[in-house]
């Protein structure tokens, strides 16, 4: 599942004796890229998004929970343990906007909020809509014109459409 093209390879998730892991197909043969959760357990890579020539995705290595990972065509590595320790940050809904990759992720300080990465530096919190650990849970993140549109809750109005220009606070 999760078929995505990176360069001249088709990247996907497949099951084998190593569980559900990251695979590639070059037009001739398929092979596992890496056993992220070593052994028969599954890392279950998902939410594939190519940004600046690198594949970003969510996966679980059995130590850090579900976190943000990358594959640059040569090697696989965790980008950042956003929700440090064994707790998952559950990054998903990757969307390119204004030269950055936006996504939803959780940590113990902010809950589920809007995060971003530029492909060079570690990801950072883009905006904390609900101060504290409850989180606004942004989802269905979409670039539209000069704005990022997404669904979120401010803790008062329930889930509503929000917009963000990448500079001013989301409304």
N, C-alpha and C positions, 0 to 999 in steps of 0.2 A: 504494500500500500504506500501512499504518500509519494508517488512518482514525481520527481523534480529533476530538471536538467541543470547540471553544473559543468560548464565547459563542454567537453565532448563525452561526458558520462551521464548516464541515467542513474540517479540516486534514489533509493527506495528502502523501505522497511520490509524485512522478511524473517521468517522463522526457520531455525535450524537446530542442531543439537545445542547451540549456544543461546537458545531462546530467541526472542524478537530483537534483532539488531540492525545496524546500518549496513547496507549493501550497495554495490555499484554494478553497472552493466556498461561495457564499452562498445557494444555492437557485435561482439564475438562471444564473450564469456562473462559470467557474473561471479562476483566474489564478495565475501564479507570484508568491509572496510576495517571494522574494529569491534571486538567484543567489549562493549563499554561496561556492562555489568558482568564481570568475568565469571565464566561458568555457565550453567544451564539457566540461570535466572535471566529475565528479559529487561533490557534497558528501555524498551518501548519508545524508540525515537519517534517524534511527531512534530506537527506544526512547522514543516519545512518552509524556509524562505531564503532565496538567494539574494544577497545584498553585497554590492561591491566585490563580486567574484568569490564570495565566501558563502557557504551554506550555514545558516543558523537554524537551530532546532532545539526542542526540549527532549531531555533524556534523563534516566536515573541510573547512576553508577552503583547503587546499593549502599553508598556512604553519605552522600549529600542530598538525597532525595531528588525530585525532578527539578532540574536546573537548566540554564542556558548553555548550549554547546555550540561548537563550530567545526566545520570541515572545510579546509582550504584547497582540497584536491590532492593533498599530500598527507596531512595529519589531522587527527581529531583531538580536540581539547575542550575542557570546560572553560567557558568565558569568565564566569563569575559565580560563586556560591552566594546568590542574592539573599536567600533566607538561610543564613549560615548554620552549619551543622547538618543534622539529618532531616530537618524540616524542609519541605519542598517550597519553591517559589512559584511553581506552575506557570512559567512564561508561555504565552500564546497570543494569537491575533497579531502576528508580525506584519507591520505595514510601513512601507517606505514613504517618507514625507520630508521635503526640504533637505534632502541629502542625509537624512538620519533614519534609523530604523526604530519605530515606536512599537511598544508591546505592553501587555498587561503582565504584571508580576506582583508577588506578595512577599512581604517581610514582616517580622514581628513588630517593627516600629510603626509602619504605615498601613498594614493590611494590603489588600489588592489595589494597586494604583497604576498610573501611566508611567512607563519607563522608556528610556531611549538609549541608543548607542550610535556612535559615529563610525564604527568599524576600526578605530585606532585605539581609543581610550576605553576603559571599562564602562559598562552601562551605568547610567545615573537615573535617579528619580526625575522624571520630566515635570510632574506636578502632583502635589498631594491635595486632592479635592476635599477629602475629609481628614482634618487633623486628628492624629491619634491612630490607634491600631485597627479601627473597624474597616477602613478602606471603602472606596467608591465602586470598586469592581468594574472598571471599564471593560467593555467588550464590543464586538462587531466594529472594530477600529477601521476606518476607511478614509483614504485621502480623497478630498473633493475640492477642486479648485485650489484656493489658497488656504484651505483649512483642513484640519483633521476632524472628522466627525465620529463620534462614538456614543455608546450607551453607558450611562453611569448614574449613580445615586449620590446625592449630596447629604443623605440622611434625613432630609425634610420632605422632598417632593417625590421620592421613589425613583425608579428607573426612568430616565428621560434622555432625549438626545442632547448631546453636548458638542461644542465646537471649540477648537483650539488652533490658534495661528502660529504656535511654536514660540511666541514671545510673551504675549499678554496672558493673564490667568484665563483658564477655560471658563466658558459661560454656557 
